[in-house]
Amino acid sequence: MRAFTYTLLPTRMVFGVGALDRLVDEIERLDVQRVLVLSTPEQRAAAEDVARRIGGRAAGIYDRAVMHTPIETAEDARAAAARLQADCCVAIGSGSTTGLAKAIALTSSLPIVAIPTTFAGSEMTPLQGITAEGVKKTVRDARMLPKAVIYDPQLLTTLPVHLAGASGMNGIAHCVEALYAREDNPITSLMAEEGIRALARNLPVVVREPGNLEARGEALYGACLAGICLGTVGMALHHKLCHTLGGSFGLPHAQTHAVVLPHATHYNRDAAPEAMQRIIRALGSADAAGGLHDLAGAVGTPLSLKVLGMHEKDLERAADIAVRDPYWNPRPIERADIRALLQDAWEGRRPE
Ligand code: NAD
């Protein structure tokens, strides 16, 4: 038998159409009295609905969550939580909003109830990327793991389809890298393969049929598995590249994942043959990297860094940052090869 270590994460998950109706029960289980509701400015109305449901226990709304959690935003939100004497955060939104709740929990240990509205998977991880002085650094701390997560596919009907596809590719990226992680193990690999399958089957339906709750629910299940994978094992080259491009060049998080994933997978192809077999099986494609590129195209995400607004002249600096303090990766990180990978991603070539 293969020796391995696996730590089970203790988050409670509530799934189902209309699961948001169970929010008050979840808050009662935590026995908290002053709930701070967090959202992005764009999802203020959803935050107001959540606050209405919570009623007298809602202490206030903080609606300034933004992508990549700048340290200034984290500190402002922490001050708001302290001022309102909050004893719990409810994050309605996804990666950015959950990330802000985590930033608060990191310094205050407030419990989090997360209500994801994309497929990014952040709600299942004790990880948080905070951006300071143009560099995004990831912190792992069990205090940031939400106590409860409410997965309600109805909340995904308002997600613009271009974001739905891209955030689903972000979820798939967690699964792909879990399959070749240094800490890979049979339990995480099971979830990773199933996560890819659930997302890859359902995302094309999600983007084609805006009212399809079944596909949104199945894709949320995939996103939950993806989040567990991300929270359980370390990530590799792909996440390092995306953190570089997002943190230092301001590229949009989910779309960057969608563009880079086929190229990072291709980079690791010969170093992680078992992972590639699992990806191929889950996608039902002939090839892992090509299959991911085709899926990104099928769900309508941009296929090149050029389209995302990256300047070609910045690729040199991106390569420099990406090879600095590299994450563990199954294939050694060579600057020239990373520079070539970035060129392919910038041009949007299908990896062969
Ligand atoms: P997001 O949370 O930044 O949302 C993108 C935009 O879509 C926002 O304007 C948001 O308000 C809007 N939106 C989200 N759901 C919506 C809905 N259902 N209806 C209408 N509008 C909606 O996007 P994301 O991709 O989920 O998160 C990206 C951020 O999350 C990045 O900062 C990334 O680093 C972080 N992240 C962290 C982890 C982790 O484990 N720490 C995992 C994944 C992502």
Residues whose N, C-alpha, C, O or C-beta is under 5 A from the ligand:
A	BS01	NAD	T40 E42 Q43 M67 H68 T69 G93 S94 G95 S96 T97 T117 T118 A120 G121 S122 T125 L127 Q128 G129 L155 L156 T158 L159 P160 S167 H253 A254
